Amino acid sequence: MKLTFTQKLQIIDYYKTHRGSHSVDDIVLNLQERGFATICAQTVRRLASASRRSAPTFPDVEARLYDWIRDAERRGTRLTGGMIRAKARRIANELGFNPSGTVKFSDGWLTRFKNRYGLKHYVFQSAPVDKIDEQQRLLRAILSRYEPRNRFNVDETGLNYRSCPNNGIASHPMPGCHRREASPPGDWSRQTAKDGDPYVYGFYYKFNKNAWMTKEIWQEYLSDLNALMQHQDRRIVLLCDNASSHKHNPSD
């Protein structure tokens, strides 16, 4: 049985607490009685050695980061090293740490973090296409309860409208570009647009440093949309992807 990160921490903590008064074999027996039926002395020594060799500077940050990674895995989200480092910085800021003075969340940190948590690079498999027909039938059944004008689909995108490329590959020097006025992307759309071009409906804009959707922005968007639909006495269906920031508690 593969140990979870929490179980590994429990084993390491138990070993550090009792190593002065118990032998490794006694510790193994006690752990087995506590539910770690397949634990052995070699595993205990390996986990204890790894914790001494690579102790994290911010264990709380890394624990939350690992939970976020596992959540992304369950949703089939592909993560890159840059995304993991950016999320680590955000978690550190949320917990009140100032990472700039102690740890840079660099490539070296990422390597050590992956070693501590047993993370590896894998080639992702394609989506389960065999379930598409079934899910489409289910979706059509849900949508059939709503008029076309009450069927909404939402997605977000980063609007880096002044972020022009400053380098490239060419056979000779190229002139710079002229900045133009912002052309905002649509944030949500309806199945019908009888009242005019969808562009006239405007867009829902929020700012943060990384141009990422957050749970706070999402909850604020849902609250505003819900208030608008209540004012219009309408019931709508809102389709969105399964990003972690899109989680919603219906009781909120």
N, C-alpha and C positions, 0 to 999 in steps of 0.2 A: 504494500500500500504506500502511495506517495504521500509524504508529509506535507501539510500546508505550512505556510509561513508562521501562522499563529502556533501551530504544534511545535515547530522548530524552536520558537522562542520559549515555549513552555519547557521543553527539554533542556535547553541551554540554561534557563533560570534555575531549574531544579538541580542541574549538575553543579552550577556555581554555588548554590546554597548548601549542598551536602557533600561536596568533594573533600572537605576537610575532615569529615567524620565517617564517611562511607567509602568503600572501594567502588570502582567502576561497575563491577559485577553486581554489588548490592544495589547500586543506583539503577541498573538495568532492570533488576527484579522488581524494584519499587515502581518504576515507570510502567512495567508490564501490568502490575496490579492496578495502576491508575488508568488503564485502557490502551496503552501503547503496546499492543500484543506482539507486534513484529519487530520491536526495537531490539537492537543488539549493541554490544560494547563498541564495535567499530563505528557505528553511526553516531553514538554519543561522543566519542573522541573526535570524529570528523567535524561535527557541528561545533563543539567547544573550540577546536583549533581554528575553524573558520571565523568564529566570533572574535577570537583574540587577534587574528591576522588582519581583519578588515572591519574594525568597528566603525559604524557610521557617525558622522559629526552631528547629524540631525535625525535620530531614529524615528521621531514622531512624523517628520516630513516623509521619510522613506516608507514608513508603514502606510500612510495615507496614499502615497504615490503608488505603492504596490496594489492596494485595493482598487485604485482607479484603473490600473493596467488590467487587473483581472476582470473588472467590469467591462472594459473595452473588448477583451477577448471574448466574453460571453456574448457581446453584441456583434462580433465579427468585424470590429473596427481595426484597420491596419495602422499601426503606430510606427513612427520613425524616431530615431534618436533625438532629433531636434524637438519633436513634439513632447517627448518624455522630459527633456531638460526644461523646456518652457513651462510644463505643468509643475515640475519640482519648484521652480522659482515662484510660481503663483501660490502654491501651497505654503511655501516658506513665508511669503508675505502675509497670507491669511492667518498663519499661526503667530505672527508678530516677530518673526526673525528677520534679520538683515543679512541676507546671504552674501552681499558684496564684500563684506569684511572678513569672512571666514572660509566660505566655500563658493566656488564659481559655477558649480554644476556644469563642469567642462566635459570634454570627451573622456578624460581620465576618470572623473567621478562616475560617468555613465558606465564605464567598463567595470569599475569596482562595484557599483550598484547591481549590475547584472550578475556579477559573480556571487554577491551576497545572497541574491534572491533566485539564483539558478535560471536566469532569463537567457534565452538564446534567440538567434535570428533564424526565422523559418520562412520558407516560401509558402505564401498563402494559397489555399485552394480556392476554386471558384465557388460562387454561391450555389446553394442547393436548388438547381433549376427544376428538379423533379417536383418541387412543391409550388411552383409558380401558378399553375392552372388552378390548384385548390385554393390558394390565397386570393387569386383574382375573382373566383366565384364568391368567396366570402366577402370581398370588398364590394363587389357589385350588389350583393344583397343588402349591405349596410347603406350604400349610396342610394338605393332605390327608395329608401324611406324619406329622402329629402329632395326638394325641387332643385333643378340644376343651379339656380341662382344662389342656393344655400349650401353649395358644395365648395369648400375652400381647400386649397393646397398651399402650404407655407414652407419656405426655405429661406435661409439667410446666406449672405455673401459679404465678404470684406470689400469695402469701397475705398480702394487706394487710388483715388482719381488723380492725384498729383504725383504718383510714384512712377515716374518715367524711367525707362532703362537708361543707364549711363555707360554701358559698354556693350560690345558685341563682336562678332566675327565678320570681317569684310575684306575685300581685296584692295581697298583704298580708303582713305579717311572719309567719314560720313558727317554731314551736318547734324546739328542738334535738332530737337523737335520743339514744336510750339505747343504750349499748354493750352487746352481748350476748356470751356466751361464743363462742369461736372454733368455726366449723363447717368443719373441714378438708376440702379437695377430695381426691378420689381421685387418687393418683399413677399407679397401674397397675391394670389390671383383667384378669380372665380371661374367656374366652368363657362359662364356666359358673360358677355361684355356688351350688352345691348345698348347701354347708356353712353357708349363712346369708346375710344381707344383706352386700353388698360393704363396707359401712361398718365392719363388725367387723374387717376385715383391717388397719385402720390406714392409715398413710401414711408416706412417706419424706420427711423434712423436712431441708432445708439452708438456711442463711442466708448472704446476702451483701447488700451495700449496695443494689444495683440490682434485686434479686429476679430476676436473670437466671441461666439455666443456663450453666455454664462447662464446659470440657473436663475440669477436675479433678473437679468434682462428678459428671459423667457417668461418668468412669472409676471413681470410687469406688463409684457406684451399681451399675455392671456387675460390679465385683469382688464386692460384697456379694451381689448376686443370683446370680452364678455359684457362690459358696460355698454359698449356701442350696440351690440345685438339686443340687449335688454331694452335699451331706449327705442329700438326699432321693432320691438316685440317679435323677434325672430329666433328660431332655433336652427343652428347650422351644424355641419360636420366639418371638422378641421383635420386635414391629413398632414402628417409630418414624418420625418425619418426618426430612427431610434437612437439619436445621439444622446449621450448621458445628460447633456444640458436640457434636454426636452422632457425630462421626467416631471410628472405632475401628480399631485395628490388631489383627487376630486373633492376632498373635504375642505381644501383651502379656499 
